[in-house]
Amino acid sequence: MMSEFKPILAIVIPCFNEELCLNSTISKLLEVLHVLAEKDKISDKSYLYLVDDGSTDNTWNIISEFHKSNKNVKGAKFIKNFGNQKALIAGYEGVREIGCDCAVSIDADLQQDEWAIEKFTEKFLEGADIVSGIRNSRDTDTFFKKTTAILFYKLMYILGAKIPMNHSDFRLVSKRALDIMELYPEKYLFLRGFFNDVGLKTAYVNFDVKPRFAGESKFNFVKLMGLALNGITSFSVVPLRIISVLGFVMAAVSFLIGAETVIEKIFFHNTPNGWATNIILLCFFGGIQICCLGIIGEYVGQVYREVKGRPRYIKETELK
């Protein structure tokens, strides 16, 4: 039997140059809120919270016009582009301040199935603090994007961040989860890792991905690589440990090569040939050393950014 408790649901939508699809997106999500309220699954005080991540098109004007005619449309505008993860964090912090019982984050292009939000709220009413959306397939992705995504999830699992395969940022989180997130002051908080590592009761909902009906995806290869590197350096020290083990292995190999050279010189009075082998070994170990320095540099850079203590984002204006 459904609980009489009707939660206030906030839907967080990060936006960056989404003028081509935003009118349709807001209308569809308002319809979702209306239908769920009619079914008594959420409160009629539920609302949308759109975060304009420094758009240079008409995105903010569209949000403002909807807000004027419907106070269930709220939002915030950044003074510049800070990135998708910062926009999501700003959305979560914004709805926590305004007030909500749970929040769902969804992409502005609505490739994720907006009607899966109903299943999310059902899982929340059953007691889950976090409900992660898992896409059924990657048929809409290119071969390159599909392959790199699979490698990313497998790599993150090996490195200790137990992120479910094919989970993006389409999720529901409770007010309790938002309160816990406030205890994490990291400037580059990796949300997928955080919500799967925090330890709250978690449920899963499968959904289908639709083709993008307007505009182009703002997640290019460089941004996806940045997200992956941030996730690895934020949630795992395994690469640093690999470097330590690799150092011992290289030292052992060097010792064995040195011992073999000494033995041949003393007992066989023979100076080893194999200059090509030496060059290959030098290039190989030199490449490994540079790679290791790069990994260490990523961690040093992460520490550097955190130590500076700059704000995650700066809002230019906010509509409540």
FENSULCOR-V755191 format. One record per pair of residues at least 12 apart in sequence whose C-alpha atoms are under 6 Angstrom apart, sorted by the first residue. I is the first residue (numbers start at 1). J is the second residue. Records with the same first field share a line. If there is no record, write none. Layout:
I = J / J
//
This chain:
6 = 41 / 42 / 43
7 = 42 / 43 / 101
8 = 42 / 43 / 46 / 100 / 101
9 = 46 / 100 / 102 / 103
10 = 46 / 47 / 48 / 103
11 = 48 / 49 / 103 / 104 / 105
12 = 49 / 50 / 91 / 104 / 105
13 = 50 / 105 / 106 / 107 / 108
14 = 50 / 51 / 87
15 = 51 / 52 / 53 / 108
16 = 53 / 55
17 = 55 / 57 / 59
18 = 59
19 = 58 / 59
20 = 214
21 = 214
47 = 72 / 73
48 = 73 / 74
49 = 74 / 75
50 = 75
51 = 75 / 76 / 77
52 = 77
53 = 78 / 81
54 = 78 / 79 / 80 / 81
74 = 319 / 320
75 = 318 / 319
76 = 317 / 318
77 = 315 / 316 / 317
78 = 314 / 315 / 316
79 = 315 / 316
101 = 175
102 = 173 / 174 / 175
103 = 172 / 173
104 = 171 / 172
105 = 170 / 171
106 = 170
111 = 209 / 210 / 211 / 212
112 = 209
128 = 201 / 202
129 = 173 / 174 / 201
130 = 172 / 173 / 202
131 = 171 / 172 / 202 / 203 / 204
132 = 171 / 204
133 = 167 / 170 / 171 / 204 / 205 / 206
134 = 166 / 167 / 205 / 206
135 = 166 / 206 / 207 / 208
136 = 206 / 207 / 208
153 = 165
159 = 236 / 238
161 = 193
187 = 312
190 = 231
233 = 299
//
